[in-house]
Amino acid sequence: MVFRTETEANAWIKRQVDPATVIHADEAPSWNPLHARFDVRRIDHGAAHSWNGACTNQAESFFSRLRRAEQGHNDWISGLYLLRYAQEASWRENHRRRSNGWQVKRVAGNALASKPSVDFTGYWQCSA
């Protein structure tokens, strides 16, 4: 999901994430309320990249991939479609070790098997 602030994410996390999940977070105070429900492991990036089992390297890797996408194959990431861009970046991150051929076949196969998108159908049409 996409939220304007980390604080706004807390209610969604509490609703959607299994209480048995171990959450890794940085030192931002916005994550403090999560301690009441989850095992939260915190890391102060000013002090270390990993400490006492806490590490946010996977999240940092994802954010880096999303930034590179905006600078590379996406000219600009629209806030309206940020979740979709994030989902694409996640897919790319998860399948980065697969061959290009496998990725193309998977994307093409999924696209041909899907119904028209409720988000993107007619997106190029002007409203004027």
Stockholm file with secondary structure:
# STOCKHOLM 1.0

chainA/1-128         MVFRTETEANAWIKRQVDPATVIHADEAPSWNPLHARFDVRRIDHGAAHSWNGACTNQAESFFSRLRRAEQGHNDWISGLYLLRYAQEASWRENHRRRSNGWQVKRVAGNALASKPSVDFTGYWQCSA
#=GR chainA/1-128 SS CCCSSHHHHHHHHHHHSCTTCEEEEESCGGGGGGGGTSEEEEECTTTCSEETTEECHHHHHHHHHHHHHHHTTCSCCCGGGHHHHHHHHHHHHHTTTSCHHHHHHHHHHHHHHSCCCTTTTTTTSCCC
#=GC SS_cons         CCCSSHHHHHHHHHHHSCTTCEEEEESCGGGGGGGGTSEEEEECTTTCSEETTEECHHHHHHHHHHHHHHHTTCSCCCGGGHHHHHHHHHHHHHTTTSCHHHHHHHHHHHHHHSCCCTTTTTTTSCCC
//
